[in-house]
Amino acid sequence: MKTMLVTGSSRGIGAEIARMAYLSGEYNVIINYNKSGARATMLQKELEEKSSQTKNKEYGKVICVGADVSKEEDVSALFDTAEQHFGKVDVLVNNAAISSYSLFQDLTLDEWHKTMSVNLDSVFLCTKRALPNMINEKYGRIINISSIWGICGSSCEVHYSTSKAAIIGLTKALAKEVGPSGITVNCVAPGVIDTEMNRALSKDDLDALCEETPLGCIGKCEDIARTVMFLAGDGGNFITGQVISPNGGIVI
């Protein structure tokens, strides 16, 4: 059974990826959190209860590991724990991220550095730590969560858009480098998704986003999780260096 590590997976898109992966019966899952330990534990218990209630199907194991994935020492400890439990990480989903709204001229250097640290440094650190085992095994899946704003940019989110655009560049370059080792590297760039972050938007703003989207609605966390699962499984065998954007057509 393969092992999947999902960073920032105590809630939102990350939690749904972890949930879908575990309940598929195909993966051991590591739920990573930074500050939301209680929610991560609740998710672990939910998954364990669901698996115990299902007969005639085998499941892997699920664990929670706290780590600030923008810090090298935390990332090292996270992977040490994963390897102690499961031997190796086969699928790495770099999902952890933060966002905030600010006019560019009001953006402080600290805010800029914090966004780059959480959104981009975490991808660098986790991927670098995962690669040696993947190269040794001649197999691996690295799936980076970017955003439509990394593709087309968003006003008042220059720092966030920059970090997500950089993830796309990292994905494409690394895919060329590690492809000969049997490792795929892909990027999922969600559109507007029904998450806690976006629920903070006003009804008028959400209605406007729905109107701008050809499918007439915003996406669900499940839509992103299904895309990740496709890339992690056999469907992604011959796909690497690509940006797949489930966005309802708001960016074409």
N, C-alpha and C positions, 0 to 999 in steps of 0.2 A: 504494500500500500504506500502511495506517495504521501509526502508531507508538504503542506502549504502554510506559509507564514504570511499573514496579512497585517501590515502596519496600520496603526490607527483604526482598529477594528472593534472598538467597544460600542460604536453607534453608527448610524447613517449608512453610507454606501459600504464602508469597510465591514460593518456588522453583517450586512446582507450577503456580502461575498463569503465571509466566514460561515454563515448559516447555510448557504446553498452548497458550499464545498463539503461541509461535514455531513449534511443530510443526504448528499449524493451517495455516501458510502464508499467513496473513492479516495478520501484523504484523511490523514491526521491533520488537525488544524491547530495553529498557534494564534491565539487572539492576543494582539499586542495593544497595550494602552499606555497612556502617560499619566493623566490625572483622573481618569474615569474608571478607577479600579472596581467600584461597586457595580457599575453597569457591565463591565467585562465579566465579572463573576456571575451576574444575573444571566448573561448570554450563555456562558458555559453551562450553567445549571439547566437552562431551557433546552439546550441541545442534548445534554445527557438524559434529561427526562424524556424527550421525544424519541431518542434512540432506544431507550429502555422499554418504551411502549410499542415499538414496532417489532413484529415477529418475522422470522424467515428472511432477515436482512442483517448482514454484518456491518458494523461501523468501526471506524478507527477511534482514536482518542483525541480529546480536545483539552488544551491547557491554556491558562492565561499567564502572560508574562509582562510585567511592567517595565517599561524602558522609554526614555526620551531618545528617540531615534535620530535626533539632531546632534547627539553627543557620542563620540567614538567609543568611550568606555561602556556606555549603556548598550550600544549596538553589539559590542563584543560579548557582553554578558548575556544579552538576548539570544544570540546564536549559540553560545556555549550551552545554555539551558535547552534550546531546541535540539541540539545534537546529543545531549545527555539523554533526552527522552526518546528521540526518534532516529538518531544516527546522522541524518542530514536533512537539508531543506531542498526539496525538488522544485517547488514553485514559490517564487517570491513575488508578492503583490505590494508594490510601494504605493500606499494609499494615504499615509499620514499627511495632513496639510492644515494650514490655517489661512484665513482670509480676513480682510478688513477693507473698509471704504475710506478713501482719503483723496482730496485733491492733490495732484502731484507736488504743487508748491508748498503744501502743508505737510508732506510726508517727511518724517524725520529719518536720519540715518539709522537710528536704533530700530525703527519699524521696518525699514528696508532689510537690514541684516537679519532680523528675527524671521521675516518671511522667507528669505533665501535659506536660512539655516534649517527651518522646519520643512519647507517644501522641496528644496533642492539638495542641501547637504545630506539629508536623510536618505535620499535615493542613492547618492554616491556612496555613503557609508555602508548601507545595507547591501547594496549590490556588490561592492568590493569584498565584503565579508562572505557573501554567498558563493561567489564565483569559484574559489579554489576547489570545493567539493564538486561543484557542477562540472568543472573542467575535468576533474579526475574521473567522474562518472560518465563523461561524454554525453550528458543530458542535463537540461535545465530549462525552466520557463521563468522569464522575468517579465512582469507585466506592470507597467508604470501608469498611474492614474494622473492624467493631465486635465485639460478642460478646453471647452470651445474658446475660452478667452486666451488660451495659449496659441490658438490658431489665428484668431482675428482681433484679439485685444478688447479690453473693456475700459471705458471711461471711469475714472476714479478708482481704478484697480490696476494701476500701472505696475506696482510691485508684484501683485499676485499674477497678473498676466505674464510678466517677465519670467517669473519662476516657472510657470507652466509651459511657456515657450521653450525654456532651456531644457526641460524634461523631454520635450519632443526631439530636440537636437541630440541630447544624450542617447536617447533610444535608437535613433537612426545610426549614429556613429558606432555605438557599442554592438549593435546587431551585426555590423560588418566585421567587427573585431573577433567576436566570440562564436560566430556562425560555424566556423570550421571545427569547433569543439562540440557541436551538436546542441548548442544553446540558442533558443529563440528569445528575442527581446522585442516587445511590442508595447504600444501605448494606447490606452483607452481615454478618449477626451469627451467626457459627458457634457451634455447640454444642461438646460435648467432642470434640476431634479428636485423632487419633493423631499427635502431634508430639513433638519432643524434650522440650519443656516438660512435657507431660503424661506422658511416659514416666518422669519422675522420681517420679511418684506410686506408692504401694505397690500391689501386686496387689490387696489387699483394697479399696483406694479405687477402683481401676479397675473391679473387679467390682461394687462398689456403684453406680457411675455407669452401668454397663451395665444393671443391674437397674432403675434409675430411668428408663431410656430405653425408651419403648414399643417401639422397633424392636429392642431387646435388644443393642445394640452401640454402640461409639463410632464417630465418622465418620472418613473419610480425607481427606487434603489434596485429593485429586482431587474430592471432593464439593463443596468450596468453590470450587475452580478452575472447575468446570463452571458454577456459579452466576455467577461473575464473567464468564465467557465469554459466557453468555447475555445478561447486562446490557450487555456491551460490543458485542455484535453486533446484528443486525437485530431479534432478539427483544426487545431493550430499547428499541426506538424510541418506544414510547408509555408507558414506565414511568419515573417520576421521583418523588423525594421518598419513596421506599418503603424499608422495612426487610424484607429477605428473610432468614429464619433457618433455614438447613439444620442442624437439631439433633436429628433422630431422634424428635422429639416430647417431648423432656425439658422444653421450655417451649412451652406451647400457649396 
